[in-house]
Amino acid sequence: MGIALPQFLLNIDGASGGILLIGIVGVCIILPLTIAVIYLSRSSKYTGNFVMHQTIYAYYHFMKPSLAPSKVMDVFIKAAEYMEIPVRRTDEESLQKLFVLVRSELNLDPRNIRQEQAKFWKQHPALVKNELLIQAHLTHETVALSPSLQRDLKQMLALAPRLLEELMKMAIIPRTPQGHGWLRPAIGVVELSQSIIQAVPLSARKATGGSSEGYGPFLQLPHFTESVVKKISRKKVRMLQDLRDMKPEERAELLTQVAGFSADESRDVEIVIEMMPSISIDITCETEGEEGIQEGDIVTMQAWITLHRGNGLIGALPHAPYFPLEKEENFWLLIADSMSNDVWISQKVNFVDEATAIIAATKAVQELKEGSGDSVREINAAVKAAVDRVKAGSRLVMSKFQAPAEGNYNLSSYCLCDSWIGCDAKSSIKLKVLKRSRTGTRGMVAADELPALEDGGDEVEEEDEYDDDYESEYSEDDEDVKGKEANGAVVNGSAHVRGDDDSSSDGSGSEEN
């Protein structure tokens, strides 16, 4: 067998030995080592979710319990990923023009407008650029951007979903001695996420006459503008749920005769409305194996969340024509005390991955039934029923928390969608905790010993309107609207809540001795 080799490699008397040594050392040692050093130095900056450690630190530091929804933007744009985007001298002229276009969205005090403008421009140049670009996306003013700024904006939007998820985690991370997170900033983060995905200005979500949610939810629909919303409001269609509750024929007649849409434009609206999710929720809270909940018990919260769409789909991508990338729907289930601003339980739910949901529901139901001492036949029947519910579009959320001191607790459950505006749901949970009378110390554990919540758990959709004390800045309570708000009460028992965008939800609870 003959192998052709260069002559210099066979020249023993020449310099072939040195060349071979250099080649072996360079290719086999120095090059892999260099690649490994570069990879490790870059990867050490990021968490497992591909978010920079510096971003996590900034979000944790600037997150405050009373952070208003309109101020969440100021924290969001401080991400290290955004701060690393270069600010070019050539961007200055375009940013100046953009500032004029989006000035009304910047929360500047009109009474001291000059001082406010000067204060805005004195910020770090990267912060100025980041906020202006996000506002350009929300207000559809991207045409005024230069090609380089448009590329920067696309990069920012590509990073936005994972950054918003981390910002949400910083809001609900345990902060209090009881291991509770903060409700108000969590609601603000989800509202900002909804606005960015749907490209709806934050100002459009402020309450207007007759509507506590503003006209922002309508802007998700094709061909809708503020003037169209004013036209249909004369027919007493002031909220998105009012439009969704109409029959297709009535809706088409309203859009063609009142809003002035063509038949094709009306069909476009119908397609998007059929894509929007509606949620129904079944929640139970109990101490396993006991009749009542006593202080110190480990309480099991079980929630079945069922998603329904007009087009019959379960997992689907949201209609987001202005968002440059595909974005999956995620839902956040929050069990919270709105009076104290504490989030007791938080879970993220996704309806796309059915196989994972079946495995999780099977395991949870099996462990629950085994702990209750049920027979094998009963366990198998319960598991089969759970699998059937998951295949039909339901997701199971289970979590545990330690019962607080004796007393009555008025909690609220929020199910918030991060991709659609007006598809949230809310219900009330009345938790009665009795004085401890059982012998032994069953259930008496420290807060840090409670099971950690897992990402990807199921979640419940809630209504747009929140409690008075922690209501969104973009909505106000209206007496007529409040009459429609649904609250399902649970007193250490169960409740069924159906939540559409602003749909009514009925709940019933029974108190146990």
C-alpha positions as CSV (number, residue, x, y, z in Angstrom):
1,M,0.0,0.0,0.0
2,G,1.5,3.3,-1.0
3,I,0.5,6.7,0.5
4,A,1.6,9.9,-1.2
5,L,3.3,12.3,1.2
6,P,5.1,15.6,0.7
7,Q,8.8,15.1,0.1
8,F,9.8,17.4,3.0
9,L,8.1,15.1,5.5
10,L,10.3,12.3,4.4
11,N,13.5,14.3,4.5
12,I,15.0,13.1,7.8
13,D,17.9,15.4,7.5
14,G,15.8,18.5,7.0
15,A,13.5,20.6,9.2
16,S,10.5,18.2,8.9
17,G,10.7,17.3,12.5
18,G,10.1,20.9,13.7
19,I,7.3,21.4,11.2
20,L,5.5,18.2,12.4
21,L,6.0,19.2,16.1
22,I,4.5,22.7,15.5
23,G,1.6,21.3,13.5
24,I,0.8,18.7,16.2
25,V,1.0,21.2,19.0
26,G,-1.0,23.9,17.2
27,V,-3.8,21.7,15.8
28,C,-4.1,19.2,18.6
29,I,-3.4,21.3,21.7
30,I,-3.5,25.1,21.2
31,L,-6.5,25.3,18.9
32,P,-8.8,23.1,21.1
33,L,-7.6,24.9,24.2
34,T,-8.3,28.3,22.6
35,I,-11.8,27.3,21.6
36,A,-12.5,25.9,25.0
37,V,-11.3,29.1,26.8
38,I,-13.5,31.3,24.5
39,Y,-16.5,29.1,25.0
40,L,-16.2,28.9,28.8
41,S,-15.6,32.7,29.1
42,R,-18.7,33.4,27.2
43,S,-20.9,30.7,28.7
44,S,-20.0,31.8,32.2
45,K,-21.9,35.0,31.6
46,Y,-25.2,33.2,31.1
47,T,-27.7,31.2,33.1
48,G,-29.2,27.9,32.0
49,N,-32.0,30.0,30.3
50,F,-29.5,31.9,28.2
51,V,-29.9,35.1,30.2
52,M,-26.9,37.0,31.4
53,H,-26.1,36.8,35.1
54,Q,-25.8,40.6,35.1
55,T,-29.4,40.9,33.8
56,I,-30.7,38.7,36.6
57,Y,-28.9,40.8,39.2
58,A,-30.2,44.0,37.7
59,Y,-33.8,42.7,37.6
60,Y,-33.6,41.4,41.2
61,H,-32.1,44.7,42.4
62,F,-34.6,47.1,40.7
63,M,-37.7,45.0,41.3
64,K,-39.8,46.6,44.0
65,P,-43.0,45.4,45.7
66,S,-44.9,48.5,44.8
67,L,-43.6,48.8,41.2
68,A,-46.4,50.2,39.1
69,P,-47.1,48.5,35.7
70,S,-46.1,51.7,33.8
71,K,-42.7,51.5,35.6
72,V,-42.0,47.9,34.6
73,M,-40.6,49.1,31.3
74,D,-37.8,51.1,33.1
75,V,-36.6,47.8,34.7
76,F,-37.1,45.7,31.6
77,I,-34.8,47.8,29.4
78,K,-31.9,47.5,31.9
79,A,-31.1,44.0,30.7
80,A,-27.4,43.6,30.0
81,E,-28.2,42.1,26.6
82,Y,-29.8,45.4,25.7
83,M,-27.1,47.5,27.2
84,E,-24.5,45.8,25.0
85,I,-26.2,46.9,21.8
86,P,-24.0,49.6,20.4
87,V,-25.1,53.3,20.4
88,R,-23.8,54.8,17.2
89,R,-23.3,58.4,16.4
90,T,-25.3,57.9,13.3
91,D,-28.3,56.9,15.4
92,E,-28.7,60.3,17.1
93,E,-30.7,62.0,14.3
94,S,-33.1,59.1,14.0
95,L,-33.6,58.8,17.7
96,Q,-34.3,62.6,18.0
97,K,-37.1,62.2,15.4
98,L,-38.4,59.1,17.1
99,F,-38.6,60.9,20.4
100,V,-41.0,63.4,18.9
101,L,-43.2,60.6,17.6
102,V,-43.4,58.6,20.9
103,R,-43.1,61.4,23.4
104,S,-46.7,60.9,24.7
105,E,-45.8,57.3,25.7
106,L,-42.8,58.2,27.8
107,N,-44.6,59.0,31.1
108,L,-43.2,62.6,31.1
109,D,-44.8,65.1,33.4
110,P,-46.6,67.6,31.1
111,R,-46.4,70.3,33.8
112,N,-42.6,70.3,33.7
113,I,-42.1,69.0,30.1
114,R,-38.8,70.8,29.5
115,Q,-37.2,69.5,32.7
116,E,-38.6,66.0,32.0
117,Q,-37.2,65.9,28.5
118,A,-33.8,67.1,29.7
119,K,-33.9,64.4,32.4
120,F,-34.8,61.8,29.9
121,W,-31.9,62.6,27.6
122,K,-29.4,62.7,30.5
123,Q,-29.9,58.9,31.1
124,H,-27.4,56.4,29.8
125,P,-27.5,56.5,26.0
126,A,-28.3,52.8,25.8
127,L,-31.3,53.2,28.1
128,V,-32.6,56.1,25.9
129,K,-32.2,54.1,22.8
130,N,-33.7,50.9,24.3
131,E,-36.9,52.7,25.5
132,L,-37.4,54.6,22.3
133,L,-37.0,51.5,20.1
134,I,-39.5,49.5,22.3
135,Q,-42.0,52.4,22.1
136,A,-41.5,52.6,18.3
137,H,-42.6,48.9,18.2
138,L,-45.6,49.5,20.4
139,T,-46.8,52.5,18.5
140,H,-46.0,51.1,15.0
141,E,-43.6,53.9,14.2
142,T,-40.8,51.6,13.0
143,V,-41.0,53.2,9.5
144,A,-39.1,56.2,10.9
145,L,-36.2,54.0,11.9
146,S,-32.9,53.8,10.0
147,P,-31.9,50.3,8.7
148,S,-29.4,49.9,11.6
149,L,-32.0,50.8,14.2
150,Q,-34.4,48.4,12.6
151,R,-31.9,45.6,13.0
152,D,-31.3,46.6,16.6
153,L,-35.0,46.5,17.3
154,K,-35.4,43.1,15.8
155,Q,-32.6,41.9,18.0
156,M,-34.3,43.4,21.1
157,L,-37.6,41.7,20.2
158,A,-35.9,38.4,19.7
159,L,-34.6,38.5,23.2
160,A,-37.7,39.9,24.8
161,P,-39.7,36.7,25.6
162,R,-36.9,35.1,27.7
163,L,-36.0,38.4,29.4
164,L,-39.7,39.0,30.3
165,E,-39.9,35.4,31.7
166,E,-36.8,36.1,33.9
167,L,-38.3,39.5,34.9
168,M,-41.5,37.6,36.0
169,K,-39.5,35.2,38.0
170,M,-37.8,38.1,39.8
171,A,-41.3,39.4,40.7
172,I,-42.6,36.1,42.1
173,I,-39.3,34.9,43.7
174,P,-39.8,34.4,47.5
175,R,-39.1,37.7,49.2
176,T,-41.0,37.6,52.5
177,P,-40.3,35.4,55.5
178,Q,-43.2,33.2,54.5
179,G,-41.7,32.6,51.1
180,H,-44.1,34.8,49.1
181,G,-43.5,36.9,46.0
182,W,-45.0,40.2,44.9
183,L,-48.3,40.5,43.0
184,R,-48.3,44.0,41.6
185,P,-45.1,43.9,39.7
186,A,-45.9,40.4,38.4
187,I,-49.1,41.7,36.9
188,G,-47.2,44.6,35.4
189,V,-44.7,42.3,33.8
190,V,-47.4,40.2,32.1
191,E,-49.2,43.3,30.9
192,L,-45.9,44.6,29.3
193,S,-45.4,41.2,27.7
194,Q,-48.9,41.3,26.2
195,S,-48.3,44.7,24.8
196,I,-44.9,43.9,23.2
197,I,-46.2,40.7,21.6
198,Q,-49.3,42.4,20.2
199,A,-47.6,45.8,19.5
200,V,-50.2,47.7,21.5
201,P,-49.3,51.1,23.1
202,L,-49.5,51.1,26.9
203,S,-51.6,54.2,26.8
204,A,-54.3,52.3,24.8
205,R,-54.9,50.2,27.9
206,K,-55.9,53.0,30.1
207,A,-59.6,53.1,31.1
208,T,-61.9,55.0,28.9
209,G,-65.6,55.9,29.2
210,G,-67.6,52.7,29.6
211,S,-64.6,50.4,29.4
212,S,-62.2,49.5,32.2
213,E,-59.7,47.9,29.9
214,G,-59.4,50.7,27.3
215,Y,-59.5,50.1,23.6
216,G,-56.1,48.2,23.6
217,P,-57.6,44.7,23.3
218,F,-59.4,45.6,20.1
219,L,-56.1,46.6,18.5
220,Q,-55.1,42.9,18.4
221,L,-57.7,42.4,15.7
222,P,-57.0,43.1,12.1
223,H,-58.1,46.4,10.6
224,F,-59.1,47.8,14.0
225,T,-58.2,51.4,14.9
226,E,-59.3,53.8,17.7
227,S,-61.9,55.3,15.4
228,V,-63.4,51.9,14.7
229,V,-63.6,51.2,18.4
230,K,-65.5,54.5,18.9
231,K,-68.0,53.5,16.1
232,I,-68.9,50.1,17.6
233,S,-69.0,51.5,21.1
234,R,-72.1,53.4,20.1
235,K,-73.8,50.0,19.7
236,K,-72.8,49.1,23.3
237,V,-69.8,47.0,22.3
238,R,-67.3,48.6,24.7
239,M,-65.2,45.6,25.7
240,L,-63.5,42.9,23.6
241,Q,-65.6,40.2,25.4
242,D,-68.8,42.0,24.2
243,L,-67.6,41.4,20.7
244,R,-66.6,37.8,21.3
245,D,-69.9,37.0,22.9
246,M,-71.9,37.9,19.8
247,K,-72.9,35.3,17.3
248,P,-70.8,35.3,14.1
249,E,-73.7,36.6,12.0
250,E,-74.3,39.5,14.4
251,R,-70.6,40.2,14.5
252,A,-70.3,40.3,10.8
253,E,-73.3,42.7,10.5
254,L,-71.8,45.0,13.1
255,L,-68.4,45.1,11.4
256,T,-69.8,45.7,7.9
257,Q,-72.6,48.1,8.7
258,V,-71.3,50.0,11.7
259,A,-67.5,49.8,11.4
260,G,-67.5,50.0,7.6
261,F,-65.5,46.8,7.0
262,S,-65.6,44.9,3.8
263,A,-66.7,41.2,3.8
264,D,-63.0,40.1,3.5
265,E,-62.0,42.3,6.4
266,S,-64.9,41.0,8.5
267,R,-63.7,37.4,7.8
268,D,-60.2,38.3,8.9
269,V,-61.5,39.5,12.2
270,E,-63.6,36.3,12.6
271,I,-60.5,34.1,12.0
272,V,-58.5,35.9,14.8
273,I,-61.4,35.9,17.3
274,E,-61.7,32.1,16.8
275,M,-57.9,31.8,17.6
276,M,-58.3,33.6,21.0
277,P,-58.3,31.3,24.0
278,S,-61.0,30.9,26.6
279,I,-60.3,29.2,29.9
280,S,-62.4,27.3,32.4
281,I,-60.9,26.4,35.8
282,D,-61.6,23.9,38.6
283,I,-59.7,24.6,41.9
284,T,-59.6,22.6,45.1
285,C,-57.6,23.3,48.3
286,E,-57.5,20.6,51.0
287,T,-55.3,18.9,53.5
288,E,-54.8,15.3,52.2
289,G,-56.5,12.8,54.4
290,E,-58.2,15.4,56.7
291,E,-61.6,17.1,56.7
292,G,-60.4,20.6,57.4
293,I,-57.3,22.8,57.1
294,Q,-55.5,23.6,60.3
295,E,-52.6,25.9,60.9
296,G,-49.3,24.3,60.0
297,D,-50.9,21.8,57.6
298,I,-49.4,21.2,54.2
299,V,-52.3,22.2,51.9
300,T,-52.6,20.7,48.4
301,M,-53.9,23.0,45.7
302,Q,-55.2,21.3,42.6
303,A,-56.4,23.2,39.6
304,W,-57.6,21.8,36.3
305,I,-57.4,24.4,33.5
306,T,-59.2,23.7,30.3
307,L,-58.5,25.8,27.2
308,H,-61.1,26.3,24.4
309,R,-60.9,28.1,21.1
310,G,-63.5,28.7,18.5
311,N,-61.4,27.0,15.8
312,G,-61.1,23.8,18.0
313,L,-57.3,23.9,18.4
314,I,-55.6,23.5,21.8
315,G,-52.0,24.5,21.3
316,A,-51.6,27.4,18.8
317,L,-49.4,30.3,18.1
318,P,-50.9,33.7,18.9
319,H,-51.9,36.2,16.1
320,A,-49.0,38.7,16.4
321,P,-48.3,40.2,12.9
322,Y,-46.0,42.9,14.3
323,F,-43.8,40.5,16.3
324,P,-40.9,39.3,14.0
325,L,-40.6,35.8,15.5
326,E,-42.9,32.9,16.4
327,K,-44.0,33.0,20.1
328,E,-45.8,30.3,22.0
329,E,-48.6,31.2,24.3
330,N,-47.8,30.8,28.0
331,F,-50.1,31.3,31.0
332,W,-49.2,32.2,34.5
333,L,-51.3,30.9,37.4
334,L,-50.9,33.1,40.5
335,I,-52.6,32.4,43.9
336,A,-52.2,35.6,45.8
337,D,-53.4,37.8,48.6
338,S,-54.1,41.1,46.9
339,M,-54.4,43.0,50.2
340,S,-50.9,42.2,51.3
341,N,-49.5,42.0,47.7
342,D,-48.2,38.5,48.4
343,V,-48.0,35.7,45.8
344,W,-48.4,32.4,47.5
345,I,-48.3,30.1,44.5
346,S,-47.0,30.7,40.9
347,Q,-46.9,28.3,38.0
348,K,-46.3,28.6,34.3
349,V,-48.6,26.6,32.0
350,N,-48.2,25.7,28.3
351,F,-50.8,24.0,26.2
352,V,-48.5,23.0,23.3
353,D,-46.6,20.0,24.7
354,E,-49.4,17.4,25.3
355,A,-47.0,14.5,25.9
356,T,-45.3,16.2,28.8
357,A,-48.6,17.3,30.3
358,I,-49.9,13.7,30.2
359,I,-46.8,12.4,32.0
360,A,-47.0,15.2,34.7
361,A,-50.7,14.7,35.3
362,T,-50.4,10.9,35.5
363,K,-47.6,11.1,38.1
364,A,-49.4,13.8,40.1
365,V,-52.7,11.9,40.2
366,Q,-51.1,8.6,41.0
367,E,-49.1,10.0,43.9
368,L,-52.2,11.8,45.3
369,K,-54.4,8.7,45.2
370,E,-51.7,6.5,46.6
371,G,-51.3,8.9,49.5
372,S,-55.0,8.7,50.1
373,G,-54.9,4.9,50.4
374,D,-57.0,4.2,47.3
375,S,-57.1,0.8,45.7
376,V,-55.2,-0.1,42.5
377,R,-58.5,-0.1,40.6
378,E,-59.4,3.4,41.8
379,I,-55.9,4.7,41.0
380,N,-56.0,3.4,37.5
381,A,-59.4,4.8,36.9
382,A,-58.3,8.3,38.2
383,V,-55.2,8.2,36.0
384,K,-57.2,7.3,32.9
385,A,-59.7,10.1,33.6
386,A,-56.7,12.5,34.0
387,V,-55.2,11.5,30.7
388,D,-58.5,11.9,28.9
389,R,-58.9,15.4,30.3
390,V,-55.4,16.4,29.2
391,K,-56.1,15.0,25.7
392,A,-59.3,17.1,25.6
393,G,-57.4,20.3,26.3
394,S,-57.0,20.5,30.0
395,R,-53.8,20.9,32.1
396,L,-53.3,19.9,35.7
397,V,-51.6,22.3,38.2
398,M,-50.7,20.9,41.6
399,S,-48.8,22.7,44.3
400,K,-48.4,22.6,48.1
401,F,-48.1,25.4,50.6
402,Q,-48.1,25.5,54.4
403,A,-51.3,26.7,56.0
404,P,-50.8,30.1,57.8
405,A,-52.0,31.0,61.3
406,E,-55.7,30.5,62.2
407,G,-58.1,32.8,60.4
408,N,-60.0,33.5,57.2
409,Y,-58.0,34.4,54.1
410,N,-59.5,36.0,51.0
411,L,-57.2,34.9,48.2
412,S,-57.4,35.5,44.5
413,S,-56.4,33.3,41.6
414,Y,-55.1,35.0,38.5
415,C,-54.5,33.3,35.2
416,L,-52.6,35.6,33.0
417,C,-51.8,35.0,29.3
418,D,-48.5,36.5,28.2
419,S,-49.5,36.8,24.5
420,W,-53.1,38.0,24.3
421,I,-54.7,41.1,25.8
422,G,-58.0,40.5,27.5
423,C,-57.8,36.7,27.8
424,D,-57.0,36.7,31.5
425,A,-59.3,35.3,34.2
426,K,-59.7,35.9,37.9
427,S,-61.5,34.1,40.8
428,S,-61.7,34.4,44.5
429,I,-60.6,31.7,47.0
430,K,-61.8,31.8,50.6
431,L,-59.4,29.8,52.7
432,K,-60.5,29.0,56.3
433,V,-57.7,27.9,58.6
434,L,-58.7,26.4,61.9
435,K,-56.7,26.3,65.1
436,R,-54.5,23.3,65.4
437,S,-56.2,20.5,67.4
438,R,-54.7,17.4,65.8
439,T,-52.0,15.6,67.8
440,G,-48.5,15.2,66.4
441,T,-46.6,17.6,64.1
442,R,-47.8,16.3,60.7
443,G,-47.3,19.0,58.2
444,M,-45.3,21.3,60.4
445,V,-42.3,22.1,58.2
446,A,-40.3,25.2,57.5
447,A,-41.1,27.3,54.5
448,D,-37.8,26.5,52.8
449,E,-38.6,22.8,53.0
450,L,-41.7,23.1,50.8
451,P,-41.6,21.5,47.4
452,A,-40.1,23.9,44.8
453,L,-42.4,25.0,42.0
454,E,-41.5,23.6,38.6
455,D,-41.5,25.6,35.4
456,G,-43.9,24.3,32.8
457,G,-46.6,23.5,35.4
458,D,-50.1,24.2,34.3
459,E,-51.9,27.4,34.9
460,V,-55.2,29.1,35.1
461,E,-56.4,32.1,33.0
462,E,-57.9,35.0,34.9
463,E,-59.9,38.0,34.2
464,D,-58.4,41.3,33.1
465,E,-59.7,43.2,36.1
466,Y,-57.7,42.9,39.3
467,D,-58.5,43.8,42.9
468,D,-59.0,47.5,43.7
469,D,-55.9,47.7,45.7
470,Y,-53.6,46.3,43.1
471,E,-55.4,47.1,39.9
472,S,-53.6,47.7,36.6
473,E,-52.7,51.2,35.8
474,Y,-54.2,50.7,32.4
475,S,-57.7,50.0,33.7
476,E,-60.1,51.3,36.3
477,D,-63.1,49.8,37.9
478,D,-66.4,50.7,36.3
479,E,-69.6,50.0,38.2
480,D,-71.3,48.5,35.2
481,V,-68.3,46.4,34.4
482,K,-67.8,45.3,38.0
483,G,-71.3,43.9,37.9
484,K,-70.2,41.5,35.2
485,E,-67.0,40.4,37.0
486,A,-67.1,36.8,38.1
487,N,-65.7,35.5,41.3
488,G,-65.6,31.8,42.2
489,A,-65.3,31.4,45.9
490,V,-63.6,28.4,47.4
491,V,-63.9,27.7,51.1
492,N,-61.5,24.8,51.7
493,G,-63.4,23.0,49.0
494,S,-63.8,23.4,45.2
495,A,-64.9,26.0,42.7
496,H,-65.5,26.0,39.0
497,V,-64.6,29.2,37.2
498,R,-65.0,29.9,33.5
499,G,-62.9,32.8,32.3
500,D,-62.9,34.2,28.8
501,D,-61.4,37.7,28.1
502,D,-63.7,39.5,30.5
503,S,-66.3,36.8,30.7
504,S,-68.3,36.2,33.8
505,S,-67.3,33.3,36.0
506,D,-69.5,31.6,38.5
507,G,-68.1,29.9,41.6
508,S,-69.5,28.1,44.6
509,G,-67.9,27.1,47.7
510,S,-68.8,25.0,50.8
511,E,-67.4,25.4,54.2
512,E,-66.3,22.2,55.9
513,N,-66.2,21.8,59.7
